[in-house]
Amino acid sequence: MNLERLLAKRFSPIAQHISPQDCILYSLGIGIGAAPSDRNHLQFTYEDGLKVFPSMVNVISHPGAWLKEPELEVDWVKILHGEQSFAIHRPLEPGKTYVGSYRISGVIDKGAGKGAMLYLEKQLREKDRDDIVSTVTSTYVLRGDGGCGSTIANAPPVHSIPERPADFECSVDTLPQAALIYRLSGDYNPIHADPELAKKAGFERPILHGLCSFGVATRAILQTCCDNRPERLRAMQLRFSSPVYPGETVVTEIWRDSEIFSFRSRVAERDVVVLNNGRAEVEAA
């Protein structure tokens, strides 16, 4: 990686209009609508009174595969999506246009042969307004770019999961076709659709998008901790541990400490933790 060029990278603001159809498609991609007569599902999948599902802030105004730009000299084949967070300052609304502004907030060099961590921040604003509606952060593990140099000394602290038994547990089935639907929200990486390319990447079959798994965990938090009221969810963060295969059941364990909920998710069929160190901030009822 060329650290000097990376730090000089400037992102043009990215505007995206989110139509009701976009919002519904995103919700269907994370499995909402499996209970089509349930009003808790219909609030995100039916245009009458439609609400935007909170974790959609992760995918709108996406900058694309910018780390593949040759001048950055990043070994993009070895990139992993390590962590993700969002904070909602004002809920998104269907039919509006939002503008994403990006900045690289830091790089930590773990040493030659040990990779590096890259931290990216997105601020979302409604078009022609100055107030921020959402702040989204992403952490990328650059496994092939150790020895590049650092801009910050310490990584943000990782949220710890309590050692006591979980207070709640929520099980969500993913659809066999989930990745094929979810990719229509903007992530067309072929490992989520092409069986041969998925095998070349080391997976037995196409995997679910990490941010789709995040959406599934958000469903669990919304159902268990927010009484299915999206306006109560203020923030979430988590670490990606392992991929989910479409059709698997994601079981989320949840611990409550006042308005802060810790969580982790595992796949029931393989008993593998797929999302860890989760933290959700919920507004009191």
C-alpha positions as CSV (number, residue, x, y, z in Angstrom):
1,M,0.0,0.0,0.0
2,N,1.2,3.5,-0.8
3,L,0.3,5.3,2.4
4,E,1.1,8.8,1.1
5,R,-1.3,8.4,-1.8
6,L,-3.9,6.7,0.4
7,L,-3.9,9.7,2.8
8,A,-4.1,12.1,-0.1
9,K,-7.3,10.3,-1.4
10,R,-10.3,12.6,-1.6
11,F,-13.8,11.3,-2.1
12,S,-16.3,13.2,-4.1
13,P,-19.7,13.4,-2.3
14,I,-22.0,10.6,-3.4
15,A,-25.7,11.4,-3.7
16,Q,-28.3,8.6,-3.8
17,H,-32.0,8.9,-4.0
18,I,-33.7,6.1,-2.1
19,S,-37.0,5.3,-3.6
20,P,-39.7,3.3,-1.8
21,Q,-38.7,0.4,-4.0
22,D,-35.1,0.6,-2.9
23,C,-36.1,0.6,0.7
24,I,-38.4,-2.4,0.2
25,L,-35.8,-4.3,-1.8
26,Y,-33.2,-3.8,1.0
27,S,-35.6,-5.1,3.6
28,L,-36.5,-8.2,1.5
29,G,-32.8,-8.9,1.1
30,I,-32.3,-9.2,4.9
31,G,-35.3,-11.5,5.1
32,I,-38.0,-9.1,6.2
33,G,-41.4,-10.1,4.8
34,A,-41.0,-13.8,5.6
35,A,-44.1,-13.2,7.8
36,P,-46.1,-11.2,5.2
37,S,-49.2,-10.7,7.4
38,D,-47.1,-9.3,10.3
39,R,-47.3,-5.6,10.7
40,N,-43.8,-5.6,12.1
41,H,-42.6,-6.8,8.7
42,L,-45.0,-4.7,6.6
43,Q,-43.8,-1.4,8.0
44,F,-40.6,-2.0,6.0
45,T,-42.1,-3.8,3.0
46,Y,-45.4,-2.1,2.2
47,E,-45.5,1.4,0.7
48,D,-48.4,2.6,2.8
49,G,-46.6,4.2,5.8
50,L,-43.3,2.7,4.7
51,K,-40.3,3.1,7.0
52,V,-36.6,2.7,6.2
53,F,-35.0,-0.2,8.0
54,P,-32.2,1.3,10.2
55,S,-29.2,-0.7,8.9
56,M,-29.8,0.6,5.4
57,V,-27.6,3.5,6.3
58,N,-24.7,1.0,5.8
59,V,-25.3,0.6,2.0
60,I,-26.5,3.9,0.6
61,S,-24.1,6.3,-1.1
62,H,-21.5,3.5,-1.3
63,P,-18.1,4.6,-2.7
64,G,-17.6,1.4,-4.7
65,A,-14.4,-0.6,-5.0
66,W,-12.1,2.4,-4.4
67,L,-9.4,0.3,-2.7
68,K,-8.8,-1.4,-6.1
69,E,-7.5,1.9,-7.6
70,P,-4.0,1.0,-8.9
71,E,-2.3,4.1,-7.6
72,L,-3.1,3.1,-4.0
73,E,-1.1,-0.1,-4.4
74,V,-3.3,-2.0,-2.0
75,D,-3.3,-5.8,-2.1
76,W,-7.1,-5.7,-2.5
77,V,-7.4,-9.5,-3.0
78,K,-6.5,-10.0,0.7
79,I,-8.9,-7.4,2.1
80,L,-11.3,-8.4,4.8
81,H,-14.2,-6.4,6.2
82,G,-13.4,-6.4,9.9
83,E,-15.8,-4.2,11.8
84,Q,-18.8,-1.9,11.1
85,S,-20.9,0.6,13.1
86,F,-23.6,3.1,12.6
87,A,-25.1,5.9,14.6
88,I,-28.5,7.3,13.6
89,H,-29.1,11.0,14.4
90,R,-32.3,11.3,12.4
91,P,-34.1,8.4,10.6
92,L,-33.9,8.1,6.8
93,E,-37.1,8.6,4.9
94,P,-38.2,7.0,1.6
95,G,-38.3,9.2,-1.4
96,K,-35.4,11.5,-0.3
97,T,-31.9,12.0,-1.6
98,Y,-28.9,11.6,0.8
99,V,-25.3,12.6,0.3
100,G,-22.4,10.5,1.7
101,S,-19.1,12.2,2.5
102,Y,-16.1,10.0,3.2
103,R,-12.8,10.3,4.9
104,I,-10.0,8.0,6.0
105,S,-9.8,8.4,9.7
106,G,-6.7,6.3,10.3
107,V,-4.3,3.5,9.5
108,I,-2.6,1.2,11.9
109,D,0.4,-0.8,10.6
110,K,0.7,-4.1,12.4
111,G,4.1,-4.8,10.9
112,A,5.6,-6.4,7.8
113,G,3.8,-9.7,7.1
114,K,1.1,-8.9,9.7
115,G,-1.2,-6.6,7.7
116,A,-2.7,-3.2,8.5
117,M,-6.0,-1.8,9.7
118,L,-7.8,1.0,7.7
119,Y,-10.6,3.0,9.3
120,L,-13.2,4.7,7.0
121,E,-15.9,7.1,8.1
122,K,-19.1,8.1,6.2
123,Q,-21.3,11.0,7.1
124,L,-24.8,11.0,5.6
125,R,-26.7,14.2,5.1
126,E,-30.0,14.9,3.4
127,K,-29.4,16.8,0.2
128,D,-29.3,20.6,0.7
129,R,-29.2,20.2,4.4
130,D,-26.1,20.5,6.7
131,D,-27.1,18.4,9.7
132,I,-25.8,14.8,9.8
133,V,-28.5,12.1,9.7
134,S,-26.1,9.2,10.2
135,T,-22.4,8.4,10.9
136,V,-21.1,5.1,9.6
137,T,-17.7,3.6,10.2
138,S,-16.0,0.6,8.5
139,T,-12.8,-1.2,9.5
140,Y,-10.9,-3.0,6.8
141,V,-8.2,-5.6,7.5
142,L,-5.5,-5.2,4.8
143,R,-3.8,-8.6,5.2
144,G,-1.2,-8.0,2.5
145,D,-0.2,-4.4,3.4
146,G,1.8,-4.7,6.7
147,G,4.9,-2.5,6.9
148,C,3.2,0.5,5.3
149,G,3.3,2.9,8.2
150,S,0.7,4.1,10.7
151,T,-1.2,7.4,11.2
152,I,-2.7,6.5,14.6
153,A,-1.3,4.5,17.5
154,N,-4.2,2.6,18.9
155,A,-7.3,1.0,17.5
156,P,-10.7,2.0,18.9
157,P,-11.6,-0.2,21.8
158,V,-13.6,-3.4,21.1
159,H,-16.8,-3.8,23.0
160,S,-16.6,-6.7,25.5
161,I,-19.4,-9.3,25.8
162,P,-20.5,-10.0,29.4
163,E,-19.4,-13.3,30.9
164,R,-22.8,-14.1,32.4
165,P,-25.5,-16.0,30.5
166,A,-27.4,-14.0,27.9
167,D,-30.6,-12.3,28.9
168,F,-32.3,-12.9,25.6
169,E,-31.9,-15.0,22.5
170,C,-33.4,-14.4,19.0
171,S,-33.3,-16.8,16.1
172,V,-33.7,-15.6,12.5
173,D,-33.8,-17.9,9.5
174,T,-32.0,-16.5,6.4
175,L,-33.4,-17.3,3.0
176,P,-31.6,-19.6,0.6
177,Q,-31.8,-16.8,-2.0
178,A,-30.9,-14.1,0.4
179,A,-27.6,-13.2,-1.2
180,L,-29.1,-13.0,-4.7
181,I,-31.7,-10.5,-3.4
182,Y,-29.4,-8.5,-1.2
183,R,-26.8,-7.9,-3.9
184,L,-29.4,-5.8,-5.8
185,S,-28.9,-3.2,-3.0
186,G,-25.4,-2.5,-4.5
187,D,-22.8,-5.1,-3.6
188,Y,-22.2,-7.2,-6.7
189,N,-19.2,-9.1,-5.5
190,P,-19.5,-12.4,-7.4
191,I,-18.5,-14.6,-4.4
192,H,-22.1,-14.0,-3.3
193,A,-23.6,-15.4,-6.4
194,D,-21.2,-17.5,-8.5
195,P,-20.5,-21.0,-7.0
196,E,-17.2,-21.5,-8.9
197,L,-15.8,-18.1,-7.8
198,A,-16.9,-18.7,-4.3
199,K,-15.0,-22.0,-4.2
200,K,-11.9,-20.3,-5.6
201,A,-12.1,-17.8,-2.7
202,G,-12.2,-20.7,-0.2
203,F,-15.9,-21.2,0.4
204,E,-18.0,-24.2,-0.2
205,R,-20.6,-22.1,-1.9
206,P,-21.6,-18.4,-2.2
207,I,-21.7,-16.7,1.1
208,L,-24.0,-14.0,2.5
209,H,-22.7,-10.4,2.5
210,G,-21.3,-9.4,5.8
211,L,-23.6,-6.3,5.8
212,C,-26.5,-8.6,5.2
213,S,-25.6,-10.5,8.3
214,F,-25.4,-7.2,10.1
215,G,-29.0,-6.5,8.9
216,V,-30.1,-9.8,10.3
217,A,-28.6,-9.0,13.7
218,T,-30.3,-5.6,13.5
219,R,-33.6,-7.4,13.0
220,A,-32.9,-9.4,16.2
221,I,-32.1,-6.2,18.2
222,L,-35.2,-4.4,16.8
223,Q,-37.5,-7.3,17.7
224,T,-36.0,-8.1,21.1
225,C,-34.9,-4.7,22.4
226,C,-36.9,-2.1,20.6
227,D,-40.4,-3.5,20.5
228,N,-40.1,-3.4,16.6
229,R,-39.9,0.4,16.7
230,P,-37.0,1.5,14.5
231,E,-37.0,5.0,15.9
232,R,-35.7,3.7,19.2
233,L,-32.5,2.2,17.8
234,R,-29.7,4.8,18.1
235,A,-26.5,3.0,17.3
236,M,-24.9,-0.4,16.6
237,Q,-21.4,-1.8,16.2
238,L,-20.0,-5.2,15.7
239,R,-17.0,-7.3,14.5
240,F,-17.3,-9.8,11.6
241,S,-16.0,-13.2,12.7
242,S,-17.1,-15.7,10.1
243,P,-19.3,-15.8,7.0
244,V,-22.9,-17.0,6.9
245,Y,-24.2,-19.2,4.1
246,P,-27.7,-18.3,2.8
247,G,-30.4,-20.5,4.3
248,E,-28.7,-20.8,7.7
249,T,-30.2,-19.8,11.0
250,V,-28.6,-16.9,12.8
251,V,-29.1,-17.0,16.6
252,T,-28.3,-13.8,18.4
253,E,-27.5,-13.8,22.1
254,I,-28.3,-10.5,23.8
255,W,-27.3,-9.0,27.2
256,R,-29.0,-5.9,28.6
257,D,-27.3,-3.2,30.7
258,S,-29.9,-0.4,30.9
259,E,-30.1,1.1,27.4
260,I,-27.0,-0.6,26.2
261,F,-27.4,-4.1,24.7
262,S,-24.4,-6.4,24.0
263,F,-24.8,-9.1,21.5
264,R,-23.1,-11.8,19.4
265,S,-24.6,-14.0,16.7
266,R,-23.8,-17.6,15.7
267,V,-25.0,-20.0,13.0
268,A,-27.1,-22.7,14.6
269,E,-26.3,-25.4,12.0
270,R,-22.5,-25.1,12.4
271,D,-22.3,-23.6,15.9
272,V,-20.0,-20.9,14.6
273,V,-19.9,-17.3,15.9
274,V,-20.3,-15.1,12.9
275,L,-20.8,-11.6,14.5
276,N,-19.1,-10.7,17.8
277,N,-18.4,-7.8,20.2
278,G,-21.8,-6.3,19.3
279,R,-23.1,-3.2,21.0
280,A,-26.5,-1.6,20.4
281,E,-27.7,1.7,22.0
282,V,-31.5,1.8,22.4
283,E,-33.7,4.8,23.4
284,A,-35.8,4.1,26.5
285,A,-39.5,3.3,25.7
